[in-house]
């Protein structure tokens, strides 16, 4: 004799999602990232970069906006380093300290031009952080803010933070 739980459930109405499977994972329901997400340190840096961009956009003084936007871009670059860098295993002589902008092209060659752009603004950022009001004009600050926002979006894509929904069986061609 069949138990009540084994009785067939009525079919779902047309257009409704299918009921969950009685056992096993519901892999067709949840977003599935294509690869592992970034490590927690990288995610934290990306969150701080996003916050920094919001803060920079609200600042009225161009030198402060420039410095804050540049720092947000630096945090995004550090997120890539946190996600991709591996400690060196071979013993080496003590090397000079290198900036994130120097290391980034080695770990993410696709970001080489961005690295050069932000490296060229590092001294300007230092002057702006020192309170030198002539360090950045309004236009320079606005341009850097836009560049930093675009750079952050590229880094987020690079680190595969956007989950990819699985295609439904019988679905038409992907939008493109």
N, C-alpha and C positions, 0 to 999 in steps of 0.2 A: 504494500500500500504506500502511495506517495505521500510525503509530508506536505503540509499546507505551504511551506516555503518553496517547495519544488513546483507548485502549480504555475502554469504559464501566466505571465503578466499580460494585460491587454497591450496591444501595440500603441506606441506613442502617436499623438496626432501628427498629421503631415506638417513638416517644417520644424518639428520639435527636435531637440538634440536627443540622441539615443540614451537610454538609461545606462547607468554605470554597470560595468561587468560585475558579476557576483564575486569574482576573485581575480587577483592579479592587478597589476598597475594600470592606471587609466592613462596610458602614454599618449593616446590620441586626443586628450582633453587639455593637458597642461602645456604651456609654452616650453619648448626645449631649446636651450642654447646650442649653437653649433659646436662650441668648444667650451672648456671650463671658463668660468668667469674669472675676472682679475682677483688677485689676492686681497685680503682685507686692507692691507696698507695702501694699496693702489686705489681701492674704492674710497678710502678715507681722504686721500689726496685729491681725488676727483671731486668729492663733495666740497672740500675746502676751496678748490678752484672755482666751482660754481658759485659758492657763497662770495668769494672774492670778486667775481665779475659783477654780481648784483650790487655789492658794496661800491665797486668802482663806478658803476653807472650812476649811483646816487651822489657821488662827490662833485662839488662845484669847482674846486680848485684844480686846474689842469695838471699841475705837477703831482698832486696827490692821486688823481685819477690814473695818470700814467703809471706811477709806481705800483698802485694796487692792481691794475690790469696786468702789468708785467709779472708781478708776483703770482697772479692766478695762472698765467701761462707757464711759469716755472713749476708750479705745483702739478700742472697737467703733464709736463715733461717728466717730473719726478715719478708720477704714477706709471709711466711707461717703463722707467728704469726699475721701479719696484716690481713690475710684472715680468720683465724680461731679463734682468741682470742676474748673473750667477756668480757666486764668489770664485775667485781665482784659486786654483788648487796648487799650482806650481809656486815654490818659494821664489820671491823676486826681491830685488833691491827696492828700497823705499822710493816710491814715485811721487812726483809733485801732485798736488791736489788738482783735479780737473773739474771744470764746471759741468753741470748737467747738459749744457748746450754743446759741449765737446763730446760727451759720452753718447748723447742721443743718436747721432748718425750711425754709430757702430751697432746699436741695438735695434734701430728702426730707420733703415736707410731711406724709406719713403718720406721721412720727416726732416731730411737734411736741409732743405730750403727754409723750412720753418725754424729750424735750429739756428741757421745763419741769421735770419731776420731778428729773432729775439736776442741772440748773442750780441748783435750790433747795438741793441738798445740797453744793454746791461749797465754801461757807465752812466747813461742818461738816467736810468732808474736810481742808481746810487746817488746821483746829484739831487734827484727829486726827493728821495728819502731823507737826504740831509737838510731838506727844507728850502732848497734853492728854487725860488718860484719861477725863474726863467729856464729851468731845466726842460720844460715841455710846454709847447703851445696848446691851445684848446684843440686845434685840428690834430696835432700829433697824438694827444691823449685819446681823442675820439677814434682815430685810425687804429691805434694800438688796442683799444678796447674791442673794436670789431674784429681785428685779427686774432686776439686772444680768445674771443668767443668761438670763432670758426675753428681755431686750433683745438680747443677743448672738445668740440663736436667730433673732429677727426680722430682725436685720441680715444674718445669713447667708442667710436666705431672700430678703431684698430684693436682695442682690447675686447671687442665683442660683448659689449654690455647690453645690447639690445637682443632680447630673446626672439627666436625665430619660431613662428607658429608652424606646426606641421600642416602639410597640405591635406585636405580632406579627400578621401577616395571619390573619384568621379567629378572633382572640381575642374573647372575650365582652366585655360591657360593663365599663368600668373600675370598680374598687372605689371606693366613695365614701362 
